[in-house]
Amino acid sequence: MTQLNTSVPSRLPGGKNSTAEKLLIAASELMIERNSIEVSLSDIAQKSGVNSALVKYHFGNKDGLLLALLARDAATEVSHLEYLLAQPITPTEKLRLHIAGIIRAYRQFPYMNRLIHYLLHESSTGAADEVSKFFVAPLLDFHRRLLAEGIKAGEFRNIDPVLFYTSLIGACDHLFFGRHAMSRAIGVGPVTDEVCRQYIRHMEALICGGMLKGRVANSE
């Protein structure tokens, strides 16, 4: 069915042991192991123990599988956005929690940004539209609303949401993609739990230091 090549399946078969879920898990684990999104259907099939022909049945083709994987990985983080905005805490506290949440999401799925770039720029127009709808647009909308809330509260400087999105998401991705290159060049170690905690503190200081107005920054 052609639609499966360009859009997220409306419903994946339920249960952790479903064939579709096994394929998604295998693709995710291979990308993490190899630090690359270049994995073949035969590799995915071998790791999952599932016939590669079933990719077409469940997802249409490889790009359909990758789109479903990104939708699965992004769903939890996107679902947290409205919850975070509704919390009775300051915009600055929400900002710090969001920074930590995004970094932890990239720690769990370090291939995420490369998958987004591939589906936006190297796959079909339909896939690009789907990625924009279920990931980019909700995140950008959240940033706009959070920044507006912080500006109205007198906590944030006037920050462009698109530039903020670019800075935060780019920095999160580079922790994993760039670190792999640095490990080859100068022996930098892997992203451990402690490195992740250090990076959260670093990004909080870096972003909040540039965004918070004087009285708010001084009170932190």
FIMARKE-371089 format. One record per residue: residue number from 1; residue in one letter; x, y, z of N, C-alpha, C in turn. Coordinates in steps of 0.1 Angstrom, whole numbers, plus 5000, padded with zeros to 4 digits. Example, Ala and Ser with C-alpha at 12.3 -4.5 7.8 and 13.67 -1.06 7.14 Angstrom:
REM FIMARKE-371089
[1 A [5132 4943 5078] [5123 4955 5078] [5132 4967 5078]]
[2 S [5128 4978 5071] [5137 4989 5071] [5129 5000 5079]]
//
This chain:
REM FIMARKE-371089
[1 M [5008 4988 5000] [5000 5000 5000] [5009 5012 5000]]
[2 T [5007 5021 4990] [5016 5033 4988] [5016 5042 5000]]
[3 Q [5006 5044 5007] [5005 5053 5019] [5015 5049 5029]]
[4 L [5018 5037 5031] [5028 5032 5041] [5042 5037 5038]]
[5 N [5045 5041 5026] [5058 5046 5023] [5060 5060 5027]]
[6 T [5050 5067 5030] [5051 5082 5033] [5045 5086 5046]]
[7 S [5039 5077 5053] [5032 5081 5066] [5034 5071 5077]]
[8 V [5032 5076 5089] [5032 5067 5100] [5020 5058 5100]]
[9 P [5022 5044 5102] [5011 5036 5103] [5001 5040 5114]]
[10 S [4988 5040 5111] [4979 5045 5121] [4979 5038 5134]]
[11 R [4983 5025 5133] [4983 5017 5145] [4993 5005 5143]]
[12 L [5003 5004 5151] [5012 4993 5151] [5005 4981 5158]]
[13 P [5008 4969 5154] [5003 4957 5161] [5007 4958 5176]]
[14 G [4997 4956 5185] [5000 4957 5199] [5008 4946 5205]]
[15 G [5014 4949 5217] [5022 4939 5224] [5036 4940 5221]]
[16 K [5044 4938 5231] [5059 4939 5230] [5065 4928 5221]]
[17 N [5057 4917 5219] [5063 4906 5211] [5058 4906 5197]]
[18 S [5051 4917 5193] [5046 4918 5179] [5057 4919 5169]]
[19 T [5055 4914 5157] [5065 4915 5147] [5070 4929 5144]]
[20 A [5061 4938 5143] [5064 4952 5140] [5073 4958 5151]]
[21 E [5070 4955 5164] [5077 4960 5175] [5091 4954 5175]]
[22 K [5092 4941 5172] [5106 4935 5171] [5114 4942 5161]]
[23 L [5109 4945 5149] [5116 4952 5139] [5121 4966 5143]]
[24 L [5112 4973 5150] [5116 4986 5155] [5127 4986 5166]]
[25 I [5126 4976 5175] [5136 4975 5185] [5149 4971 5179]]
[26 A [5149 4962 5169] [5161 4958 5163] [5168 4970 5155]]
[27 A [5160 4977 5148] [5165 4989 5141] [5172 4999 5151]]
[28 S [5165 5002 5162] [5170 5011 5172] [5183 5006 5178]]
[29 E [5183 4993 5182] [5195 4988 5188] [5207 4988 5179]]
[30 L [5205 4985 5166] [5216 4985 5156] [5221 4999 5154]]
[31 M [5212 5009 5153] [5217 5023 5151] [5225 5028 5163]]
[32 I [5221 5024 5175] [5229 5028 5187] [5242 5020 5187]]
[33 E [5242 5008 5184] [5255 5000 5184] [5265 5005 5174]]
[34 R [5260 5009 5162] [5269 5014 5151] [5271 5029 5151]]
[35 N [5263 5036 5159] [5264 5051 5159] [5261 5055 5144]]
[36 S [5251 5050 5138] [5248 5053 5124] [5234 5049 5121]]
[37 I [5227 5056 5112] [5214 5052 5108] [5215 5043 5095]]
[38 E [5227 5040 5091] [5229 5032 5079] [5229 5017 5083]]
[39 V [5217 5012 5084] [5215 4998 5087] [5206 4992 5076]]
[40 S [5209 4980 5072] [5202 4973 5061] [5190 4965 5067]]
[41 L [5180 4963 5058] [5169 4955 5061] [5173 4941 5065]]
[42 S [5183 4935 5059] [5188 4922 5062] [5194 4922 5076]]
[43 D [5201 4933 5080] [5207 4934 5093] [5196 4934 5104]]
[44 I [5186 4942 5101] [5174 4944 5110] [5167 4931 5112]]
[45 A [5165 4924 5100] [5158 4911 5101] [5166 4901 5109]]
[46 Q [5179 4900 5106] [5187 4891 5114] [5187 4893 5129]]
[47 K [5188 4906 5133] [5188 4909 5147] [5174 4906 5154]]
[48 S [5164 4909 5146] [5150 4907 5152] [5145 4893 5151]]
[49 G [5151 4885 5142] [5146 4872 5140] [5134 4871 5132]]
[50 V [5132 4882 5124] [5120 4883 5116] [5124 4884 5101]]
[51 N [5116 4878 5093] [5118 4878 5078] [5117 4893 5073]]
[52 S [5127 4897 5065] [5128 4911 5061] [5116 4914 5052]]
[53 A [5110 4904 5046] [5098 4906 5037] [5086 4912 5045]]
[54 L [5086 4910 5058] [5075 4915 5067] [5076 4930 5069]]
[55 V [5088 4936 5066] [5089 4950 5067] [5079 4957 5058]]
[56 K [5078 4951 5045] [5068 4957 5036] [5054 4955 5041]]
[57 Y [5051 4944 5047] [5038 4941 5052] [5034 4951 5063]]
[58 H [5043 4954 5072] [5040 4963 5083] [5042 4978 5080]]
[59 F [5052 4981 5072] [5057 4995 5071] [5057 5000 5057]]
[60 G [5055 4991 5047] [5056 4996 5033] [5070 4994 5027]]
[61 N [5080 5000 5034] [5094 4998 5029] [5103 5003 5041]]
[62 K [5116 5004 5038] [5125 5007 5049] [5122 5021 5055]]
[63 D [5120 5031 5046] [5117 5044 5050] [5104 5045 5059]]
[64 G [5094 5036 5056] [5083 5035 5064] [5086 5030 5078]]
[65 L [5095 5021 5079] [5100 5016 5092] [5107 5027 5100]]
[66 L [5116 5034 5093] [5123 5045 5099] [5114 5056 5104]]
[67 L [5104 5059 5097] [5094 5069 5101] [5086 5064 5113]]
[68 A [5082 5051 5113] [5075 5046 5125] [5084 5046 5137]]
[69 L [5097 5043 5135] [5107 5043 5146] [5108 5057 5152]]
[70 L [5109 5067 5144] [5111 5081 5149] [5098 5085 5156]]
[71 A [5086 5081 5150] [5074 5084 5157] [5073 5078 5170]]
[72 R [5077 5066 5171] [5077 5059 5184] [5086 5066 5194]]
[73 D [5098 5069 5190] [5108 5075 5199] [5104 5089 5203]]
[74 A [5098 5097 5194] [5095 5111 5197] [5082 5112 5205]]
[75 A [5073 5101 5205] [5060 5102 5211] [5061 5106 5226]]
[76 T [5069 5099 5233] [5070 5101 5248] [5074 5115 5251]]
[77 E [5084 5120 5244] [5089 5134 5247] [5079 5144 5243]]
[78 V [5073 5143 5232] [5062 5152 5227] [5050 5152 5237]]
[79 S [5047 5140 5242] [5035 5139 5251] [5038 5147 5264]]
[80 H [5050 5149 5268] [5054 5155 5280] [5053 5170 5279]]
[81 L [5052 5176 5267] [5053 5190 5265] [5041 5198 5271]]
[82 E [5029 5193 5268] [5017 5200 5274] [5017 5198 5289]]
[83 Y [5021 5187 5294] [5021 5184 5308] [5030 5194 5315]]
[84 L [5042 5196 5309] [5052 5205 5315] [5047 5220 5315]]
[85 L [5041 5224 5304] [5036 5238 5303] [5025 5240 5314]]
[86 A [5017 5230 5317] [5006 5232 5327] [5010 5232 5341]]
[87 Q [5023 5228 5344] [5027 5227 5358] [5028 5241 5365]]
[88 P [5025 5241 5378] [5025 5254 5385] [5039 5258 5390]]
[89 I [5048 5259 5381] [5062 5263 5384] [5066 5274 5375]]
[90 T [5077 5280 5378] [5081 5292 5370] [5085 5288 5356]]
[91 P [5085 5297 5346] [5090 5294 5333] [5105 5290 5333]]
[92 T [5113 5295 5342] [5127 5291 5343] [5128 5277 5347]]
[93 E [5120 5273 5357] [5120 5259 5361] [5116 5249 5350]]
[94 K [5106 5254 5342] [5101 5246 5331] [5112 5245 5320]]
[95 L [5119 5256 5318] [5130 5255 5309] [5141 5246 5313]]
[96 R [5145 5246 5325] [5155 5237 5330] [5151 5222 5329]]
[97 L [5138 5219 5332] [5133 5206 5331] [5133 5201 5316]]
[98 H [5129 5211 5307] [5129 5207 5293] [5143 5204 5288]]
[99 I [5152 5212 5291] [5166 5210 5287] [5171 5196 5291]]
[100 A [5168 5193 5304] [5172 5179 5309] [5165 5168 5302]]
[101 G [5152 5170 5299] [5144 5160 5292] [5148 5157 5278]]
[102 I [5152 5168 5271] [5156 5166 5257] [5170 5159 5257]]
[103 I [5179 5163 5266] [5192 5156 5266] [5190 5142 5269]]
[104 R [5182 5138 5279] [5180 5124 5282] [5173 5116 5271]]
[105 A [5164 5123 5263] [5158 5116 5252] [5169 5113 5241]]
[106 Y [5178 5122 5239] [5189 5120 5229] [5199 5110 5235]]
[107 R [5200 5109 5248] [5209 5098 5254] [5202 5085 5251]]
[108 Q [5189 5084 5252] [5182 5071 5250] [5182 5068 5235]]
[109 F [5180 5078 5226] [5179 5076 5212] [5189 5085 5205]]
[110 P [5202 5082 5205] [5212 5091 5200] [5212 5093 5185]]
[111 Y [5205 5085 5178] [5204 5086 5163] [5193 5095 5159]]
[112 M [5185 5101 5169] [5172 5107 5165] [5174 5119 5155]]
[113 N [5184 5128 5158] [5185 5139 5149] [5189 5135 5135]]
[114 R [5198 5125 5134] [5202 5121 5120] [5190 5114 5113]]
[115 L [5182 5107 5120] [5170 5102 5115] [5160 5113 5110]]
[116 I [5159 5123 5118] [5150 5134 5114] [5156 5141 5101]]
[117 H [5169 5143 5100] [5175 5149 5088] [5173 5141 5076]]
[118 Y [5175 5128 5078] [5173 5119 5067] [5159 5119 5061]]
[119 L [5149 5118 5071] [5135 5117 5066] [5130 5131 5061]]
[120 L [5136 5142 5066] [5132 5155 5061] [5138 5158 5047]]
[121 H [5150 5154 5045] [5158 5158 5033] [5161 5147 5023]]
[122 E [5161 5135 5027] [5165 5124 5017] [5155 5114 5015]]
[123 S [5143 5115 5021] [5133 5105 5019] [5122 5112 5010]]
[124 S [5109 5107 5012] [5099 5112 5003] [5093 5125 5009]]
[125 T [5086 5133 5001] [5079 5145 5006] [5069 5141 5017]]
[126 G [5062 5130 5015] [5052 5126 5025] [5059 5123 5038]]
[127 A [5070 5117 5038] [5078 5114 5051] [5082 5127 5058]]
[128 A [5087 5136 5050] [5091 5149 5055] [5079 5157 5061]]
[129 D [5067 5156 5055] [5055 5162 5060] [5052 5156 5074]]
[130 E [5052 5143 5075] [5049 5136 5087] [5058 5139 5098]]
[131 V [5071 5140 5096] [5081 5144 5106] [5078 5158 5111]]
[132 S [5075 5167 5102] [5072 5180 5106] [5060 5181 5115]]
[133 K [5050 5173 5111] [5037 5173 5119] [5039 5167 5133]]
[134 F [5046 5155 5134] [5046 5149 5147] [5058 5152 5156]]
[135 F [5068 5159 5150] [5079 5162 5159] [5083 5177 5158]]
[136 V [5087 5182 5147] [5092 5195 5146] [5082 5206 5150]]
[137 A [5070 5205 5144] [5059 5215 5147] [5055 5215 5162]]
[138 P [5053 5204 5168] [5049 5204 5182] [5060 5210 5191]]
[139 L [5073 5206 5188] [5084 5211 5196] [5086 5226 5194]]
[140 L [5085 5231 5182] [5086 5245 5179] [5075 5253 5186]]
[141 D [5063 5247 5185] [5051 5254 5192] [5053 5255 5207]]
[142 F [5059 5244 5213] [5061 5244 5227] [5072 5255 5230]]
[143 H [5082 5256 5223] [5092 5266 5225] [5087 5280 5224]]
[144 R [5078 5282 5214] [5072 5295 5213] [5064 5299 5225]]
[145 R [5056 5289 5230] [5047 5292 5241] [5055 5293 5254]]
[146 L [5065 5285 5256] [5073 5286 5268] [5081 5299 5268]]
[147 L [5087 5303 5257] [5094 5316 5257] [5085 5327 5259]]
[148 A [5073 5327 5253] [5064 5338 5255] [5060 5339 5270]]
[149 E [5058 5328 5276] [5054 5327 5290] [5066 5333 5299]]
[150 G [5078 5330 5295] [5089 5335 5303] [5091 5350 5301]]
[151 I [5089 5355 5288] [5090 5369 5285] [5080 5377 5293]]
[152 K [5067 5372 5292] [5056 5378 5299] [5059 5379 5314]]
[153 A [5065 5369 5320] [5067 5368 5334] [5079 5377 5338]]
[154 G [5086 5382 5328] [5098 5390 5331] [5110 5382 5334]]
[155 E [5110 5369 5331] [5122 5361 5334] [5131 5359 5322]]
[156 F [5126 5359 5310] [5134 5357 5298] [5137 5369 5290]]
[157 R [5148 5370 5284] [5150 5380 5273] [5142 5376 5261]]
[158 N [5141 5385 5252] [5134 5383 5240] [5142 5374 5230]]
[159 I [5138 5361 5230] [5146 5351 5223] [5137 5345 5211]]
[160 D [5144 5344 5200] [5137 5339 5188] [5135 5324 5190]]
[161 P [5122 5319 5189] [5120 5304 5191] [5127 5295 5181]]
[162 V [5128 5299 5169] [5135 5291 5159] [5150 5290 5162]]
[163 L [5156 5301 5166] [5170 5301 5170] [5172 5292 5183]]
[164 F [5163 5294 5192] [5163 5286 5204] [5163 5271 5201]]
[165 Y [5153 5267 5193] [5151 5253 5188] [5164 5248 5182]]
[166 T [5170 5256 5173] [5182 5252 5166] [5194 5250 5176]]
[167 S [5195 5259 5185] [5206 5258 5195] [5205 5246 5204]]
[168 L [5193 5244 5210] [5191 5233 5219] [5192 5219 5212]]
[169 I [5184 5218 5201] [5184 5205 5195] [5197 5201 5188]]
[170 G [5204 5211 5183] [5217 5209 5177] [5227 5205 5187]]
[171 A [5227 5212 5199] [5236 5209 5209] [5234 5195 5215]]
[172 C [5222 5191 5216] [5219 5177 5221] [5224 5167 5212]]
[173 D [5221 5169 5199] [5226 5159 5189] [5241 5158 5189]]
[174 H [5248 5169 5190] [5262 5169 5188] [5269 5163 5200]]
[175 L [5263 5162 5211] [5269 5155 5223] [5272 5141 5219]]
[176 F [5263 5135 5211] [5265 5121 5207] [5272 5119 5194]]
[177 F [5268 5126 5183] [5274 5125 5170] [5288 5131 5170]]
[178 G [5290 5143 5176] [5303 5149 5177] [5313 5142 5186]]
[179 R [5307 5136 5197] [5316 5129 5206] [5322 5117 5200]]
[180 H [5315 5110 5191] [5321 5099 5184] [5333 5103 5176]]
[181 A [5332 5115 5169] [5343 5120 5161] [5355 5123 5170]]
[182 M [5352 5130 5182] [5362 5134 5191] [5369 5122 5197]]
[183 S [5362 5111 5199] [5368 5099 5205] [5378 5093 5196]]
[184 R [5376 5095 5183] [5386 5090 5173] [5399 5099 5173]]
[185 A [5396 5113 5175] [5407 5122 5173] [5415 5124 5186]]
[186 I [5408 5125 5198] [5416 5128 5210] [5412 5118 5222]]
[187 G [5406 5107 5219] [5403 5098 5229] [5393 5101 5239]]
[188 V [5383 5109 5235] [5372 5113 5244] [5364 5100 5247]]
[189 G [5360 5098 5259] [5352 5086 5263] [5338 5086 5259]]
[190 P [5330 5076 5261] [5316 5075 5257] [5307 5084 5266]]
[191 V [5295 5085 5262] [5285 5093 5270] [5279 5084 5281]]
[192 T [5285 5085 5293] [5281 5078 5305] [5270 5085 5312]]
[193 D [5264 5079 5322] [5254 5087 5330] [5260 5099 5336]]
[194 E [5272 5099 5340] [5278 5111 5346] [5281 5121 5336]]
[195 V [5285 5118 5324] [5287 5127 5313] [5274 5134 5309]]
[196 C [5263 5126 5309] [5250 5131 5306] [5246 5142 5317]]
[197 R [5248 5138 5330] [5245 5148 5340] [5253 5161 5339]]
[198 Q [5266 5159 5336] [5275 5171 5334] [5270 5179 5323]]
[199 Y [5265 5173 5312] [5261 5180 5300] [5248 5188 5303]]
[200 I [5239 5182 5311] [5227 5189 5315] [5230 5201 5323]]
[201 R [5239 5200 5332] [5243 5212 5340] [5250 5222 5331]]
[202 H [5258 5218 5322] [5265 5227 5313] [5255 5234 5304]]
[203 M [5245 5227 5298] [5236 5233 5289] [5226 5242 5297]]
[204 E [5222 5239 5309] [5214 5248 5317] [5221 5261 5320]]
[205 A [5234 5260 5323] [5242 5272 5326] [5243 5280 5313]]
[206 L [5246 5274 5302] [5249 5281 5290] [5236 5287 5284]]
[207 I [5225 5280 5284] [5213 5286 5278] [5206 5296 5288]]
[208 C [5205 5292 5300] [5199 5301 5310] [5208 5314 5312]]
[209 G [5221 5312 5311] [5229 5324 5313] [5227 5334 5302]]
[210 G [5223 5329 5290] [5221 5338 5279] [5206 5343 5278]]
[211 M [5197 5336 5285] [5183 5339 5283] [5177 5347 5295]]
[212 L [5181 5343 5307] [5175 5349 5319] [5179 5364 5321]]
[213 K [5169 5371 5325] [5171 5385 5328] [5179 5386 5341]]
[214 G [5186 5397 5343] [5195 5399 5354] [5190 5394 5368]]
[215 R [5178 5399 5372] [5174 5396 5385] [5170 5381 5387]]
[216 V [5166 5375 5376] [5162 5360 5377] [5175 5352 5377]]
[217 A [5185 5356 5368] [5198 5349 5368] [5205 5350 5381]]
[218 N [5204 5361 5387] [5211 5363 5400] [5205 5356 5412]]
[219 S [5192 5353 5410] [5185 5346 5421] [5187 5330 5420]]
[220 E [5193 5326 5409] [5194 5311 5407] [5206 5306 5416]]
//
